[in-house]
Amino acid sequence: MSKRGFTRRRLLQGSAVGTALAGAGAFFGPWAHNRAYAQSKPIKLGLTCDASGQYGNSGQDDLRGIKIAIEEFNAKGGVLGRKIEWITADTETNPATGTRIAERFIREDCSILIGALHSGVANAITQVANKHGTIYLNTNSSAPSEAGENCSRIKFVWDGNGTNFAKAAVRSAVKDIGKNWLLLTNDYVWGHTTSAATKTEVEAAGGRVVDNLLVPQNTRDFTAYLLKIQQIKPDVIAAAVGGDDVKALRAQVAQLKLDDKPAWINNQQDWPDIWGQPESLFGVFGTNWYHKLALPGVPEFVATWKKMAGAGAIPVPGNVSYNGYMATRELLRAIERAGSVNNIKIIKALEGHKMPAADRMQDFDAYIDANTHQVQQTIYLARRNPKPSDDTDHYEILSRTTPEEALDTASAAKCKLVPYEQVPTVDA
């Protein structure tokens, strides 16, 4: 593919660009070239979104949200008088593929990378971005480690994490439901760190974890796990299972009529994993956004989604597309505030940035934690809606937790951001 018209990327310090992409999954289109005016070069973004694997559906929802934010800015003339280009490829819910795609995008002059669902993929992309000083927006990976031990000066984390959701749900459940808890854990970084955070909250509230059942990724038969749950008889099951795995789990729980007792706390449910299967929803679960919130800007965003999301999209946006949209919008606004596409200036424009609730379409003001680079925001608890207003109204919102109440202090203690002078400088 010709590189004519692509932006030129300058590395003013730091290591050379890595080796060429080898053996990557097939690239899928479109490879957009939103041409800039003749007098200015476009800003080029690399969108690292799954199109296959455990989080393929969510990855494409993420991608649609990102693209809508880009299209809105381009319709107004771009950023700093420069149009925005993007390219994307399938990261396959696979850390090795994420690494190769990130290296490829940087070779192709992408100065910023955006997108993630799987925490292993997000961390792999972070390692590549660190080497080159490339800003990376982790839009949807919610492992506490992403803002903890795997934090980075160049990375910003936009979703609520497992600890945030556990803090919103666990203490009241220990008090009101019971003290004996069983953990059901997807066997990778997000599952492990989320269940560890849940365990901490359970024990702090006076409960105890009676067992932790590890579920390999891509599990489709949960019979053995559910039989063991029937034998143990816990008061509460806290599930950290995601993507296509949780779809299979929900269906089998309903079949065995285990959706009522014991009680279930599902750490977070992503909208693409819920859509089309409302009858399988059970228990209480977390989210950071819902399209039926009676808040300023929500109806307008839903209308924009319906107009711009394109063929194959879920009819209404959910938390995944919301995070992709918000991350990209705030990045482009930060470039405007910085008056530059210099990576250090953009990073400083994002750090500590405050976002009013009305602008974020949430109940409480949000901010980007300058010490961890995670967005601290409203956390909602929900359950299946017993009285939906239409065929998209799957959730009943039960509670709203402030960023301060849900704050992940453990990740803050683990995060060590390197000084600015140690970050390779990038000007796009």
C-alpha positions as CSV (number, residue, x, y, z in Angstrom):
1,M,0.0,0.0,0.0
2,S,1.3,3.4,-0.9
3,K,2.3,5.7,1.9
4,R,1.7,8.9,-0.1
5,G,-0.4,11.4,1.8
6,F,0.3,9.8,5.2
7,T,1.6,11.9,8.0
8,R,5.3,11.9,8.8
9,R,6.2,11.0,12.4
10,R,9.3,12.4,14.0
11,L,11.1,10.6,16.9
12,L,13.2,13.2,18.5
13,Q,14.6,10.8,21.1
14,G,14.2,7.2,22.1
15,S,14.5,3.8,20.3
16,A,14.1,3.2,16.6
17,V,11.0,1.8,15.1
18,G,10.6,-1.9,15.6
19,T,10.6,-4.6,13.0
20,A,7.9,-5.0,10.4
21,L,4.7,-6.7,11.1
22,A,5.0,-10.5,10.4
23,G,2.2,-13.0,10.4
24,A,-0.5,-10.6,11.5
25,G,-4.2,-11.3,11.1
26,A,-5.9,-10.0,8.0
27,F,-6.4,-6.3,7.9
28,F,-10.0,-5.2,7.3
29,G,-11.3,-1.9,5.9
30,P,-11.9,0.7,5.3
31,W,-8.4,2.1,5.4
32,A,-9.6,5.7,5.6
33,H,-7.8,8.6,4.0
34,N,-9.7,11.6,5.1
35,R,-7.5,14.0,3.0
36,A,-6.5,17.2,4.6
37,Y,-6.3,20.5,2.9
38,A,-3.3,20.9,0.7
39,Q,-1.5,23.2,3.1
40,S,-1.6,20.8,6.1
41,K,-0.9,17.2,6.8
42,P,-3.5,15.0,8.5
43,I,-3.2,13.6,12.0
44,K,-3.2,9.9,11.8
45,L,-4.6,7.5,14.4
46,G,-4.3,3.8,14.7
47,L,-7.4,2.1,16.0
48,T,-6.5,-1.2,17.8
49,C,-9.9,-2.9,17.9
50,D,-10.9,-6.5,18.1
51,A,-13.0,-7.9,15.2
52,S,-12.7,-11.6,16.2
53,G,-12.1,-13.7,19.3
54,Q,-13.7,-13.4,22.7
55,Y,-14.3,-9.6,22.4
56,G,-14.9,-9.3,18.6
57,N,-18.4,-7.9,19.0
58,S,-17.4,-5.4,21.6
59,G,-14.3,-4.4,19.6
60,Q,-16.5,-3.4,16.7
61,D,-18.8,-1.4,19.0
62,D,-15.7,0.4,20.4
63,L,-14.6,1.1,16.8
64,R,-17.9,2.7,15.9
65,G,-17.8,5.0,18.9
66,I,-14.3,6.1,18.0
67,K,-15.1,6.8,14.4
68,I,-18.2,8.9,15.3
69,A,-16.0,11.2,17.4
70,I,-13.5,11.5,14.5
71,E,-16.2,12.2,12.0
72,E,-17.7,14.9,14.2
73,F,-14.4,16.7,14.4
74,N,-13.6,16.3,10.6
75,A,-17.0,17.8,9.8
76,K,-15.9,20.9,11.7
77,G,-12.6,21.1,9.8
78,G,-10.5,18.7,11.9
79,V,-8.2,19.7,14.7
80,L,-5.8,22.7,14.6
81,G,-6.8,23.0,10.9
82,R,-5.7,19.4,10.2
83,K,-8.0,16.6,9.2
84,I,-7.9,13.3,11.0
85,E,-7.1,10.0,9.3
86,W,-7.5,6.6,10.8
87,I,-6.5,3.0,10.0
88,T,-7.6,-0.1,11.8
89,A,-6.9,-3.8,12.0
90,D,-8.2,-6.8,13.9
91,T,-6.3,-7.3,17.1
92,E,-8.1,-10.7,17.5
93,T,-8.4,-10.6,21.3
94,N,-4.8,-11.7,21.2
95,P,-1.8,-10.0,22.9
96,A,0.7,-11.2,20.3
97,T,-1.5,-9.8,17.5
98,G,-1.9,-6.6,19.4
99,T,1.8,-6.2,19.6
100,R,2.3,-6.7,15.9
101,I,-0.5,-4.3,15.0
102,A,0.8,-1.6,17.3
103,E,4.3,-1.9,15.8
104,R,2.8,-1.8,12.3
105,F,0.7,1.3,13.0
106,I,3.7,3.2,14.4
107,R,5.7,2.3,11.3
108,E,2.8,3.6,9.2
109,D,3.1,7.0,11.0
110,C,0.3,6.7,13.5
111,S,1.1,9.1,16.3
112,I,-1.7,7.9,18.6
113,L,-3.2,4.5,19.2
114,I,-6.8,4.0,20.4
115,G,-8.8,0.9,21.4
116,A,-8.9,-2.2,23.7
117,L,-11.1,-4.7,25.4
118,H,-8.9,-7.5,26.6
119,S,-6.4,-6.4,29.3
120,G,-3.7,-8.7,27.9
121,V,-4.0,-7.0,24.6
122,A,-4.1,-3.5,26.2
123,N,-0.9,-4.2,28.1
124,A,0.9,-5.6,25.0
125,I,0.0,-2.4,23.1
126,T,1.2,-0.4,26.0
127,Q,4.6,-2.0,25.9
128,V,5.0,-1.1,22.2
129,A,3.7,2.5,22.8
130,N,6.1,3.0,25.7
131,K,9.1,2.2,23.5
132,H,8.2,4.9,21.0
133,G,6.5,7.5,23.2
134,T,3.2,6.9,21.3
135,I,0.1,8.1,23.3
136,Y,-2.3,5.1,23.8
137,L,-5.9,5.4,24.8
138,N,-7.2,2.2,26.5
139,T,-10.8,2.7,25.9
140,N,-12.5,-0.4,27.4
141,S,-10.1,-2.8,29.2
142,S,-11.2,-2.7,32.9
143,A,-8.5,-4.7,34.7
144,P,-7.4,-2.8,37.8
145,S,-3.8,-3.5,36.7
146,E,-4.2,-1.2,33.7
147,A,-4.2,1.8,36.1
148,G,-2.0,0.0,38.7
149,E,1.2,-1.9,38.0
150,N,0.7,-1.7,34.2
151,C,0.1,2.1,34.2
152,S,2.1,4.3,31.9
153,R,2.8,8.0,31.3
154,I,1.6,7.5,27.7
155,K,-1.5,5.5,28.5
156,F,-5.0,6.8,29.6
157,V,-7.6,4.3,30.8
158,W,-11.3,5.3,30.1
159,D,-13.5,2.6,31.6
160,G,-14.4,1.9,35.2
161,N,-12.3,-1.0,36.5
162,G,-13.0,-4.1,38.5
163,T,-12.3,-2.4,41.8
164,N,-14.6,0.5,41.0
165,F,-17.5,-1.8,40.3
166,A,-16.7,-4.0,43.4
167,K,-16.7,-0.9,45.6
168,A,-20.1,0.1,44.3
169,A,-21.6,-3.4,44.9
170,V,-19.9,-5.6,47.5
171,R,-20.3,-3.9,50.9
172,S,-24.1,-3.6,50.7
173,A,-24.4,-7.2,49.4
174,V,-22.3,-8.6,52.2
175,K,-24.6,-6.8,54.7
176,D,-27.9,-7.5,53.0
177,I,-27.5,-10.9,51.3
178,G,-24.8,-13.0,53.0
179,K,-21.2,-13.4,54.0
180,N,-20.2,-16.5,52.1
181,W,-19.0,-15.6,48.6
182,L,-17.8,-17.7,45.7
183,L,-15.7,-16.2,42.9
184,L,-16.1,-17.2,39.3
185,T,-13.0,-15.9,37.4
186,N,-12.0,-15.7,33.8
187,D,-8.4,-17.0,33.8
188,Y,-6.5,-14.0,32.5
189,V,-5.4,-10.6,33.8
190,W,-8.8,-8.9,34.0
191,G,-10.5,-11.8,35.7
192,H,-7.7,-12.3,38.2
193,T,-7.3,-8.6,39.2
194,T,-11.0,-8.0,39.3
195,S,-11.7,-11.1,41.5
196,A,-8.8,-10.0,43.8
197,A,-10.4,-6.6,44.2
198,T,-13.7,-8.2,45.0
199,K,-12.1,-10.5,47.6
200,T,-10.5,-7.5,49.2
201,E,-13.9,-5.7,49.4
202,V,-15.7,-8.8,50.7
203,E,-13.2,-9.4,53.5
204,A,-13.2,-5.7,54.4
205,A,-17.0,-5.9,54.8
206,G,-16.8,-9.0,57.1
207,G,-17.5,-11.7,54.5
208,R,-15.3,-14.5,53.3
209,V,-14.5,-16.2,50.0
210,V,-15.2,-19.9,50.2
211,D,-13.8,-20.7,46.7
212,N,-12.4,-19.2,43.5
213,L,-13.3,-21.2,40.3
214,L,-11.0,-20.3,37.4
215,V,-12.7,-20.3,34.0
216,P,-10.4,-20.6,30.9
217,Q,-11.0,-18.2,28.1
218,N,-13.4,-19.4,25.4
219,T,-15.3,-21.7,27.8
220,R,-18.7,-22.7,26.4
221,D,-19.7,-25.5,28.7
222,F,-20.2,-24.3,32.4
223,T,-21.9,-27.5,33.6
224,A,-19.0,-28.5,35.9
225,Y,-18.8,-25.1,37.5
226,L,-22.5,-24.8,38.1
227,L,-22.7,-28.2,39.6
228,K,-19.9,-27.3,42.0
229,I,-21.8,-24.1,42.9
230,Q,-24.9,-26.2,43.7
231,Q,-22.7,-28.3,46.0
232,I,-21.0,-25.4,47.8
233,K,-24.2,-23.4,48.3
234,P,-22.6,-19.9,48.7
235,D,-24.7,-16.9,49.6
236,V,-23.3,-14.8,46.7
237,I,-21.5,-15.6,43.5
238,A,-19.2,-12.8,42.2
239,A,-18.6,-13.4,38.5
240,A,-15.7,-11.8,36.5
241,V,-16.4,-13.5,33.2
242,G,-16.6,-11.5,30.0
243,G,-17.3,-11.5,26.2
244,D,-18.7,-14.6,24.5
245,D,-17.9,-16.6,27.7
246,V,-20.4,-14.7,29.8
247,K,-23.1,-15.1,27.1
248,A,-22.7,-18.9,27.4
249,L,-22.7,-18.7,31.2
250,R,-25.9,-16.7,31.4
251,A,-27.7,-19.1,29.1
252,Q,-26.7,-22.1,31.2
253,V,-27.5,-20.5,34.5
254,A,-31.0,-19.7,33.3
255,Q,-31.4,-23.3,32.0
256,L,-30.5,-24.7,35.5
257,K,-32.6,-22.1,37.2
258,L,-29.7,-20.8,39.3
259,D,-30.4,-17.2,38.4
260,D,-32.3,-16.4,41.6
261,K,-30.5,-18.2,44.3
262,P,-27.7,-17.9,45.2
263,A,-27.4,-14.2,44.5
264,W,-25.2,-13.1,41.6
265,I,-23.0,-10.0,41.4
266,N,-21.6,-9.7,37.8
267,N,-18.8,-7.2,38.0
268,Q,-19.5,-5.5,34.7
269,Q,-21.7,-6.3,31.8
270,D,-20.8,-4.9,28.4
271,W,-23.7,-3.9,26.1
272,P,-22.6,-6.0,23.1
273,D,-22.7,-9.0,25.4
274,I,-26.3,-8.2,26.5
275,W,-27.8,-7.1,23.3
276,G,-30.4,-9.5,21.9
277,Q,-30.4,-11.7,25.0
278,P,-32.3,-9.7,27.7
279,E,-34.0,-12.9,28.9
280,S,-30.7,-14.3,30.1
281,L,-29.8,-11.3,32.3
282,F,-29.7,-12.0,36.0
283,G,-28.3,-10.7,39.2
284,V,-26.8,-7.2,39.8
285,F,-24.1,-5.9,37.5
286,G,-22.1,-2.7,36.9
287,T,-21.9,-0.3,34.0
288,N,-20.7,3.3,33.5
289,W,-23.3,4.4,31.0
290,Y,-26.8,3.5,29.7
291,H,-28.7,4.9,26.7
292,K,-31.9,5.5,28.8
293,L,-30.2,7.8,31.4
294,A,-32.4,10.8,31.8
295,L,-29.5,13.2,31.5
296,P,-28.5,16.1,29.2
297,G,-27.0,15.0,25.9
298,V,-28.0,11.4,26.1
299,P,-31.0,11.6,23.6
300,E,-28.8,13.6,21.2
301,F,-25.9,11.0,21.4
302,V,-28.4,8.2,20.8
303,A,-29.7,10.0,17.7
304,T,-26.2,10.6,16.4
305,W,-25.4,6.9,16.9
306,K,-28.5,5.9,14.9
307,K,-27.5,8.2,12.1
308,M,-23.8,7.5,11.9
309,A,-23.0,4.0,13.4
310,G,-23.5,2.3,10.0
311,A,-24.6,-1.1,8.9
312,G,-24.4,-4.0,11.4
313,A,-24.4,-1.7,14.4
314,I,-26.5,-2.4,17.5
315,P,-29.5,0.0,17.2
316,V,-28.5,2.0,20.3
317,P,-25.1,2.8,21.8
318,G,-23.9,1.2,25.0
319,N,-21.0,1.5,27.5
320,V,-18.4,0.2,25.1
321,S,-19.2,2.6,22.2
322,Y,-19.7,5.4,24.8
323,N,-16.1,4.8,26.1
324,G,-14.7,4.8,22.6
325,Y,-16.5,8.0,21.7
326,M,-15.6,9.8,24.9
327,A,-11.9,8.8,24.9
328,T,-11.5,10.0,21.3
329,R,-13.4,13.2,21.8
330,E,-11.4,14.2,24.9
331,L,-8.2,13.3,23.1
332,L,-9.0,15.7,20.2
333,R,-10.1,18.4,22.6
334,A,-6.8,18.0,24.5
335,I,-4.9,18.5,21.2
336,E,-6.9,21.7,20.8
337,R,-6.1,22.9,24.3
338,A,-2.4,22.0,23.9
339,G,-2.3,23.8,20.5
340,S,0.0,21.1,19.4
341,V,0.3,17.4,18.4
342,N,3.5,17.1,20.6
343,N,2.9,14.0,22.8
344,I,4.1,15.5,26.0
345,K,1.9,18.6,25.6
346,I,-1.1,16.4,24.9
347,I,-0.3,14.2,27.9
348,K,-0.2,17.3,30.1
349,A,-3.4,18.6,28.7
350,L,-5.1,15.3,29.6
351,E,-3.7,14.8,33.1
352,G,-6.0,16.1,35.8
353,H,-8.5,17.2,33.3
354,K,-12.0,17.7,34.8
355,M,-15.2,16.8,32.8
356,P,-18.6,18.2,34.0
357,A,-21.3,15.6,34.4
358,A,-23.5,17.2,31.8
359,D,-20.7,17.1,29.2
360,R,-20.0,13.4,30.1
361,M,-23.7,12.4,30.1
362,Q,-23.3,10.9,33.6
363,D,-24.7,11.8,37.0
364,F,-21.4,13.1,38.6
365,D,-18.5,15.1,37.4
366,A,-15.5,13.0,36.2
367,Y,-11.8,13.7,36.0
368,I,-8.6,12.1,34.7
369,D,-6.5,11.0,37.7
370,A,-3.1,12.6,37.2
371,N,-1.4,9.9,39.2
372,T,-2.8,6.8,37.4
373,H,-4.3,8.2,34.1
374,Q,-7.6,6.5,34.8
375,V,-10.9,8.4,34.3
376,Q,-12.7,8.5,37.7
377,Q,-16.4,8.6,37.0
378,T,-19.9,7.6,37.9
379,I,-20.5,3.9,38.5
380,Y,-24.0,2.5,38.0
381,L,-25.4,-0.8,39.3
382,A,-28.3,-2.3,37.3
383,R,-30.4,-5.4,36.9
384,R,-32.7,-6.8,34.2
385,N,-35.5,-4.3,33.6
386,P,-38.9,-5.9,34.7
387,K,-40.8,-3.2,32.9
388,P,-39.0,-2.1,29.8
389,S,-40.2,1.0,28.0
390,D,-39.2,-0.4,24.5
391,D,-37.3,-3.4,23.1
392,T,-33.9,-1.7,23.8
393,D,-34.6,-1.0,27.5
394,H,-32.8,-3.9,29.1
395,Y,-31.6,-2.3,32.3
396,E,-33.1,-1.0,35.4
397,I,-30.6,1.4,37.1
398,L,-30.5,0.6,40.8
399,S,-27.8,3.0,42.1
400,R,-25.3,5.7,41.3
401,T,-21.9,5.8,43.0
402,T,-19.7,8.9,42.9
403,P,-16.1,8.7,41.7
404,E,-14.9,9.4,45.2
405,E,-16.8,6.5,46.7
406,A,-15.6,4.1,43.9
407,L,-12.0,5.3,43.9
408,D,-9.4,2.5,43.3
409,T,-6.8,3.4,45.9
410,A,-5.0,0.1,45.5
411,S,-4.1,0.8,41.9
412,A,-3.0,4.3,42.8
413,A,-0.5,2.8,45.3
414,K,0.9,0.5,42.5
415,C,1.1,3.0,39.7
416,K,4.5,4.6,39.0
417,L,4.6,7.0,36.1
418,V,8.0,7.8,34.7
419,P,9.2,11.4,34.5
420,Y,8.3,13.3,31.3
421,E,11.9,13.5,30.3
422,Q,12.1,9.7,30.0
423,V,9.3,9.6,27.4
424,P,10.5,9.6,23.8
425,T,9.1,12.8,22.2
426,V,6.8,12.5,19.3
427,D,5.6,15.3,17.0
428,A,3.0,14.3,14.4
